[in-house]
Amino acid sequence: MAEQPQRAERNGLRHEAVGDEAKAAGAVDTVGGVTLAGIIRTLQQNGAVAACGLAGGAKLDTTV
């Protein structure tokens, strides 16, 4: 049976802790903040994301 992802609550929002497994070739994010960082983390190599909102915050914690 597949292992269930760990879940965490931050700022009243539920976030699933996922590995670095690439899942999507592209995404549209209207929230920003932690949500955008999670989307970027799960993009396939050469993937693209359109970000057009900051409801989740303007801070983007990522590394290259």
Protein Blocks (a to p, Z undefined) as FASTA:
>chain_A
ZZddddddeehiacddddfbdfbfbdcdfkbpjllmmmmmmpcehiacdddbfklojbdc
ddZZ
